[in-house]
Amino acid sequence: MLEDVRLFTPAHALVQRPVSAGLVVVGRGARGEPGPVARALLREAVCPVAVVPS
């Protein structure tokens, strides 16, 4: 068994992880706007990103 522990922000971890998914779905921030994780994914993800109401 291998353990791989890394310390990243949630946004960095999601963007850097190889994604074989066809779509990443994230919730909006508390004010109804995309939060930092959603904004990072919208900018840098290699697959489509859907931002939905929380």
N, CA, C and O atoms as a printed pandas DataFrame, in Angstrom:
     atom_number atom_name residue_name chain_id  residue_number  x_coord  y_coord  z_coord
0              1         N          MET        A               1    0.837   -1.162    0.000
1              2        CA          MET        A               1    0.000    0.000    0.000
2              3         C          MET        A               1    0.894    1.241    0.000
3              4         O          MET        A               1    1.884    1.313    0.728
4              5         N          LEU        A               2    0.526    2.199   -0.821
5              6        CA          LEU        A               2    1.247    3.467   -0.881
6              7         C          LEU        A               2    0.392    4.575   -0.306
7              8         O          LEU        A               2   -0.816    4.628   -0.536
8              9         N          GLU        A               3    1.021    5.450    0.435
9             10        CA          GLU        A               3    0.328    6.643    0.913
10            11         C          GLU        A               3    0.941    7.844    0.225
11            12         O          GLU        A               3    2.160    7.940    0.081
12            13         N          ASP        A               4    0.101    8.742   -0.189
13            14        CA          ASP        A               4    0.564    9.946   -0.860
14            15         C          ASP        A               4   -0.093   11.127   -0.171
15            16         O          ASP        A               4   -1.254   11.441   -0.433
16            17         N          VAL        A               5    0.640   11.773    0.701
17            18        CA          VAL        A               5    0.093   12.903    1.456
18            19         C          VAL        A               5    0.734   14.177    0.924
19            20         O          VAL        A               5    1.957   14.309    0.886
20            21         N          ARG        A               6   -0.109   15.096    0.520
21            22        CA          ARG        A               6    0.356   16.394    0.026
22            23         C          ARG        A               6   -0.510   17.477    0.631
23            24         O          ARG        A               6   -1.701   17.276    0.871
24            25         N          LEU        A               7    0.079   18.595    0.868
25            26        CA          LEU        A               7   -0.668   19.718    1.430
26            27         C          LEU        A               7   -0.883   20.758    0.340
27            28         O          LEU        A               7    0.052   21.428   -0.099
28            29         N          PHE        A               8   -2.117   20.875   -0.080
29            30        CA          PHE        A               8   -2.499   21.835   -1.109
30            31         C          PHE        A               8   -3.785   22.518   -0.682
31            32         O          PHE        A               8   -4.494   22.037    0.201
32            33         N          THR        A               9   -4.074   23.631   -1.310
33            34        CA          THR        A               9   -5.402   24.214   -1.156
34            35         C          THR        A               9   -6.370   23.324   -1.936
35            36         O          THR        A               9   -5.942   22.608   -2.842
36            37         N          PRO        A              10   -7.658   23.350   -1.607
37            38        CA          PRO        A              10   -8.614   22.537   -2.370
38            39         C          PRO        A              10   -8.573   22.826   -3.867
39            40         O          PRO        A              10   -8.625   21.906   -4.683
40            41         N          ALA        A              11   -8.480   24.091   -4.221
41            42        CA          ALA        A              11   -8.451   24.446   -5.643
42            43         C          ALA        A              11   -7.226   23.843   -6.318
43            44         O          ALA        A              11   -7.340   23.264   -7.399
44            45         N          HIS        A              12   -6.078   23.969   -5.706
45            46        CA          HIS        A              12   -4.839   23.447   -6.293
46            47         C          HIS        A              12   -4.917   21.929   -6.428
47            48         O          HIS        A              12   -4.520   21.373   -7.452
48            49         N          ALA        A              13   -5.422   21.270   -5.411
49            50        CA          ALA        A              13   -5.515   19.805   -5.444
50            51         C          ALA        A              13   -6.423   19.332   -6.571
51            52         O          ALA        A              13   -6.107   18.354   -7.249
52            53         N          LEU        A              14   -7.547   20.014   -6.781
53            54        CA          LEU        A              14   -8.471   19.602   -7.836
54            55         C          LEU        A              14   -7.928   19.897   -9.228
55            56         O          LEU        A              14   -8.134   19.111  -10.153
56            57         N          VAL        A              15   -7.245   21.010   -9.383
57            58        CA          VAL        A              15   -6.704   21.378  -10.695
58            59         C          VAL        A              15   -5.521   20.488  -11.051
59            60         O          VAL        A              15   -5.376   20.103  -12.211
60            61         N          GLN        A              16   -4.673   20.154  -10.085
61            62        CA          GLN        A              16   -3.468   19.382  -10.362
62            63         C          GLN        A              16   -3.732   17.887  -10.526
63            64         O          GLN        A              16   -2.924   17.188  -11.137
64            65         N          ARG        A              17   -4.827   17.393  -10.002
65            66        CA          ARG        A              17   -5.115   15.961  -10.074
66            67         C          ARG        A              17   -5.533   15.596  -11.496
67            68         O          ARG        A              17   -6.381   16.272  -12.079
68            69         N          PRO        A              18   -4.962   14.558  -12.053
69            70        CA          PRO        A              18   -5.386   14.124  -13.390
70            71         C          PRO        A              18   -6.861   13.717  -13.353
71            72         O          PRO        A              18   -7.259   12.866  -12.557
72            73         N          VAL        A              19   -7.644   14.316  -14.198
73            74        CA          VAL        A              19   -9.083   14.070  -14.184
74            75         C          VAL        A              19   -9.484   13.298  -15.428
75            76         O          VAL        A              19   -9.234   13.733  -16.552
76            77         N          SER        A              20  -10.104   12.159  -15.216
77            78        CA          SER        A              20  -10.638   11.415  -16.348
78            79         C          SER        A              20  -12.147   11.622  -16.437
79            80         O          SER        A              20  -12.815   11.022  -17.280
80            81         N          ALA        A              21  -12.681   12.477  -15.559
81            82        CA          ALA        A              21  -14.117   12.752  -15.554
82            83         C          ALA        A              21  -14.489   13.614  -16.753
83            84         O          ALA        A              21  -13.665   14.361  -17.280
84            85         N          GLY        A              22  -15.723   13.497  -17.167
85            86        CA          GLY        A              22  -16.213   14.318  -18.260
86            87         C          GLY        A              22  -16.703   15.673  -17.794
87            88         O          GLY        A              22  -16.908   16.577  -18.604
88            89         N          LEU        A              23  -16.896   15.820  -16.462
89            90        CA          LEU        A              23  -17.446   17.060  -15.915
90            91         C          LEU        A              23  -17.125   17.141  -14.421
91            92         O          LEU        A              23  -17.221   16.145  -13.704
92            93         N          VAL        A              24  -16.743   18.334  -13.961
93            94        CA          VAL        A              24  -16.563   18.594  -12.531
94            95         C          VAL        A              24  -17.676   19.543  -12.114
95            96         O          VAL        A              24  -17.889   20.575  -12.751
96            97         N          VAL        A              25  -18.387   19.194  -11.045
97            98        CA          VAL        A              25  -19.490   20.022  -10.547
98            99         C          VAL        A              25  -19.094   20.587   -9.196
99           100         O          VAL        A              25  -18.732   19.839   -8.288
100          101         N          VAL        A              26  -19.161   21.918   -9.058
101          102        CA          VAL        A              26  -18.847   22.591   -7.793
102          103         C          VAL        A              26  -19.979   23.549   -7.443
103          104         O          VAL        A              26  -20.706   24.016   -8.320
104          105         N          GLY        A              27  -20.118   23.835   -6.155
105          106        CA          GLY        A              27  -21.149   24.763   -5.694
106          107         C          GLY        A              27  -20.656   26.201   -5.708
107          108         O          GLY        A              27  -19.456   26.473   -5.728
108          109         N          ARG        A              28  -21.616   27.105   -5.695
109          110        CA          ARG        A              28  -21.299   28.531   -5.604
110          111         C          ARG        A              28  -20.892   28.876   -4.189
111          112         O          ARG        A              28  -21.109   28.098   -3.260
112          113         N          GLY        A              29  -20.302   30.042   -4.031
113          114        CA          GLY        A              29  -19.917   30.530   -2.714
114          115         C          GLY        A              29  -21.124   31.028   -1.937
115          116         O          GLY        A              29  -22.254   30.966   -2.422
116          117         N          ALA        A              30  -20.884   31.517   -0.738
117          118        CA          ALA        A              30  -21.944   31.956    0.168
118          119         C          ALA        A              30  -22.750   33.129   -0.400
119          120         O          ALA        A              30  -23.927   33.280   -0.074
120          121         N          ARG        A              31  -22.145   33.940   -1.223
121          122        CA          ARG        A              31  -22.842   35.115   -1.782
122          123         C          ARG        A              31  -23.529   34.824   -3.109
123          124         O          ARG        A              31  -24.043   35.737   -3.755
124          125         N          GLY        A              32  -23.541   33.565   -3.518
125          126        CA          GLY        A              32  -24.173   33.209   -4.784
126          127         C          GLY        A              32  -23.262   33.350   -5.979
127          128         O          GLY        A              32  -23.683   33.114   -7.111
128          129         N          GLU        A              33  -22.020   33.732   -5.749
129          130        CA          GLU        A              33  -21.034   33.857   -6.823
130          131         C          GLU        A              33  -20.045   32.706   -6.716
131          132         O          GLU        A              33  -19.899   32.115   -5.646
132          133         N          PRO        A              34  -19.370   32.381   -7.801
133          134        CA          PRO        A              34  -18.349   31.330   -7.705
134          135         C          PRO        A              34  -17.279   31.718   -6.688
135          136         O          PRO        A              34  -16.771   32.840   -6.703
136          137         N          GLY        A              35  -16.946   30.785   -5.810
137          138        CA          GLY        A              35  -15.906   31.009   -4.816
138          139         C          GLY        A              35  -14.534   30.748   -5.406
139          140         O          GLY        A              35  -14.409   30.518   -6.608
140          141         N          PRO        A              36  -13.500   30.782   -4.572
141          142        CA          PRO        A              36  -12.138   30.622   -5.091
142          143         C          PRO        A              36  -11.880   29.267   -5.745
143          144         O          PRO        A              36  -11.142   29.193   -6.727
144          145         N          VAL        A              37  -12.467   28.205   -5.228
145          146        CA          VAL        A              37  -12.264   26.885   -5.818
146          147         C          VAL        A              37  -12.920   26.832   -7.197
147          148         O          VAL        A              37  -12.307   26.377   -8.162
148          149         N          ALA        A              38  -14.156   27.294   -7.290
149          150        CA          ALA        A              38  -14.852   27.284   -8.577
150          151         C          ALA        A              38  -14.136   28.164   -9.593
151          152         O          ALA        A              38  -13.996   27.778  -10.754
152          153         N          ARG        A              39  -13.683   29.337   -9.174
153          154        CA          ARG        A              39  -12.974   30.229  -10.100
154          155         C          ARG        A              39  -11.684   29.595  -10.608
155          156         O          ARG        A              39  -11.367   29.699  -11.793
156          157         N          ALA        A              40  -10.939   28.940   -9.718
157          158        CA          ALA        A              40   -9.700   28.281  -10.143
158          159         C          ALA        A              40   -9.993   27.160  -11.131
159          160         O          ALA        A              40   -9.285   27.003  -12.126
160          161         N          LEU        A              41  -11.037   26.381  -10.857
161          162        CA          LEU        A              41  -11.393   25.303  -11.782
162          163         C          LEU        A              41  -11.855   25.855  -13.130
163          164         O          LEU        A              41  -11.492   25.317  -14.176
164          165         N          LEU        A              42  -12.644   26.911  -13.111
165          166        CA          LEU        A              42  -13.103   27.505  -14.368
166          167         C          LEU        A              42  -11.928   27.994  -15.213
167          168         O          LEU        A              42  -11.965   27.913  -16.441
168          169         N          ARG        A              43  -10.894   28.498  -14.558
169          170        CA          ARG        A              43   -9.712   29.008  -15.257
170          171         C          ARG        A              43   -8.797   27.904  -15.745
171          172         O          ARG        A              43   -8.262   27.990  -16.850
172          173         N          GLU        A              44   -8.601   26.843  -14.923
173          174        CA          GLU        A              44   -7.481   25.938  -15.179
174          175         C          GLU        A              44   -7.838   24.467  -15.406
175          176         O          GLU        A              44   -6.966   23.685  -15.784
176          177         N          ALA        A              45   -9.068   24.076  -15.190
177          178        CA          ALA        A              45   -9.422   22.649  -15.329
178          179         C          ALA        A              45   -9.319   22.204  -16.782
179          180         O          ALA        A              45   -9.545   22.987  -17.704
180          181         N          VAL        A              46   -8.976   20.943  -16.965
181          182        CA          VAL        A              46   -8.843   20.398  -18.317
182          183         C          VAL        A              46  -10.144   19.781  -18.826
183          184         O          VAL        A              46  -10.217   19.331  -19.970
184          185         N          CYS        A              47  -11.161   19.762  -17.982
185          186        CA          CYS        A              47  -12.458   19.231  -18.385
186          187         C          CYS        A              47  -13.519   20.302  -18.098
187          188         O          CYS        A              47  -13.224   21.280  -17.412
188          189         N          PRO        A              48  -14.733   20.140  -18.602
189          190        CA          PRO        A              48  -15.786   21.111  -18.336
190          191         C          PRO        A              48  -16.103   21.212  -16.833
191          192         O          PRO        A              48  -15.984   20.237  -16.091
192          193         N          VAL        A              49  -16.510   22.418  -16.409
193          194        CA          VAL        A              49  -16.849   22.685  -15.017
194          195         C          VAL        A              49  -18.245   23.291  -14.972
195          196         O          VAL        A              49  -18.547   24.225  -15.714
196          197         N          ALA        A              50  -19.101   22.753  -14.090
197          198        CA          ALA        A              50  -20.440   23.305  -13.869
198          199         C          ALA        A              50  -20.480   23.885  -12.463
199          200         O          ALA        A              50  -20.140   23.201  -11.497
200          201         N          VAL        A              51  -20.895   25.152  -12.343
201          202        CA          VAL        A              51  -21.046   25.791  -11.039
202          203         C          VAL        A              51  -22.534   25.877  -10.755
203          204         O          VAL        A              51  -23.280   26.514  -11.499
204          205         N          VAL        A              52  -22.968   25.233   -9.675
205          206        CA          VAL        A              52  -24.394   25.135   -9.356
206          207         C          VAL        A              52  -24.687   25.822   -8.029
207          208         O          VAL        A              52  -23.783   25.996   -7.212
208          209         N          PRO        A              53  -25.958   26.221   -7.801
209          210        CA          PRO        A              53  -26.306   26.807   -6.512
210          211         C          PRO        A              53  -26.052   25.814   -5.388
211          212         O          PRO        A              53  -26.281   24.615   -5.544
212          213         N          SER        A              54  -25.583   26.315   -4.266
213          214        CA          SER        A              54  -25.320   25.434   -3.103
214          215         C          SER        A              54  -26.583   25.087   -2.391
215          216         O          SER        A              54  -26.553   24.361   -1.398
